Amino acid sequence: MDNIRRITELIEEKIAGTDLFIVEVRLHGNRLQVFIDGDSGVSIDACADISRHLGRAIEEENLIDHAYTLEVSSPGLDMPLKLNRQFVKNTGRTLALKMQDGTRREGRLVQVREEGILLEEKRKTDRKKFILVESELPFSEIAEAKVTIN
């Protein structure tokens, strides 16, 4: 996996000085996937620039010795949030959470803290009305977090 480390370094060199960051780099068989995000989003042009830079460097350094397909993209809404920086970027949006204990929760991400998040959830009262309740949820209790589209 030293090649993945080197590929990650090449991406970091390319995005240095921007608000872009690496979410994940993975090589499955002949498919190299690079997921990039940014504090203010990531453009198709940025993905194309990274792809060209990376493709040339992989060939020059012979980092992958078999035929492969290179995909550089943003993570997309179907991919769970992995980094604290992604949570920060999505403050104010609705998250669907799967907790470590198997329960599911949904609410608006109010704040991101070092140790977890503050989530505003709708709770039903005895009178079948809804109230908003803020819950502090440690990252250690969150198994998966995805942004939902309302």
BELUR-V33183 format. One record per helix or strand. SS is the DSSP state (H for helix, E for strand). FROM is the first residue (numbers start at 1). LEN is the number of residues. Records with the same first field share a line. If there is no record, write none. Layout:
# BELUR-V33183
SS=FROM-LEN + FROM-LEN
This chain:
# BELUR-V33183
H=2-14 + 44-18 + 84-6 + 139-3
E=20-9 + 31-8 + 69-5 + 94-6 + 104-9 + 116-9 + 130-9 + 142-6
